[in-house]
Amino acid sequence: MAMALAIAFAVKLFLVALFFGVRAARRWRRQALSDPLTGLPNRRALDAALARAAPGLALLFIDVDRFKAVNDARGHAAGDALLLALTATWPRGDFIARYGGDEFVALVPAARAGALAQGLLVSARSAGATLSIGRAEGDAATLLLRADRALALAKVRGGDRVVADSPAIGLLRVV
């Protein structure tokens, strides 16, 4: 399925380049693969990154705690401002994509995942928010599912924490 989507995207990109020029094709590709609010890669870019993921990566599934309450109490503009404040503090050298709404996904070398997750928690607190983060390492085909499961446990335990799921230990653990 991912291969068919990649081929369809490449064909569309070629047709745009053919009819509108290379600059227009580059602009279209950038718009198609980035989130309009944050400028981060979007879910489509994440799917492509996961399809070509090398071994040794970790996935952090990040959710802004009580984000709906911010939108409900102060409006969507305040929610957007919070997302912008949070993502402005995040490192730009790492692959962090907006998955949707208040959810983000980071795909990073496993050796750096713990430090990145802790740094994201600290930066969120300084912006007046908290995050729940699910962490998974190992097989790229199941990273997203396992990190999502870990994220759910982090939220059940009250948020503002990282929960890791590792195939090496075979169970969830709070870190």
DAFEN-V293564 format. One line per field, one symbol per residue. phi: phi as a letter, one per 30 degrees, with the letter a starting at -180 (. if undefined). psi: psi as a letter, one per 40 degrees, with the letter a starting at -180 (. if undefined). burial: 1 if it has 24 or more other ideal C-beta (glycine too) atoms within 12 Angstrom, else 0. A space follows every 50 residues. Layout:
phi=???
psi=???
burial=???
This chain:
phi=.ddddddddddddddddddcjdddddddddddcbdddcidecddddeddd dcdddjcbbcccbddhdedddddcjdddddddddddddcddddcdbcddl hccbbccbeedcddddedddddddddcibbbcbcbbbjeddceddddddd dedddddjihacbcbbddciadbdc
psi=dddddddddddddddddddeidddddddddddeihdddeiiadddddddd dehiieiihhhhhhhfdddddddeidddddddddddddeiheeihhihdi bfhihhhihddeddddddddddddddefiiihhhhiibhddedddddddd ddddddeeafihhihhddeeiiih.
burial=00000000100010000000000000001001101011011111111111 00100011111111111001000000001101100110110001111110 01111111010111011011101100001111111111010011011111 1011100011111111000001001
